[in-house]
């Protein structure tokens, strides 16, 4: 998931508590799936009590992507193993 404008500190801390984190080191050998931007927007706009359900649905819509650092790869700012 790429962090978008509009994400507040409360949502960011909720994601951290759920195991998400910033990509902070290289070489990163983890595999990632990309959550569509429209689902990230839904998560940002959701009520706190709906976040877990929306994140689960968003994760189900995720698609595979190249590993971070591969040519042509955009940086991922928030990731989950």
C-alpha positions, 0 to 999 in steps of 0.5 A: 500500500502506498501512503496517500495524502489524507491518512491521519496519525490515528490510521497510521498508528492503527496500521502499525499496531496491525503489523504494517510498517515502513520499508526502511532497509535494502536489500529487501527480499520480501514479496509484496502485493499492491493494494489498489489506490481506490481501496486505500482511499476507502480505508482513509475515509472509513470509520475506525470500527470499519477499518479491519473489514475494509483492510481485509477486503482491500488485501483481497484485491491486492495484486502481485508486484515486483520486489522493491528495488527491482528496475521499474518498481515504485517505492512501497512506503507501507508494507506487510509480510 
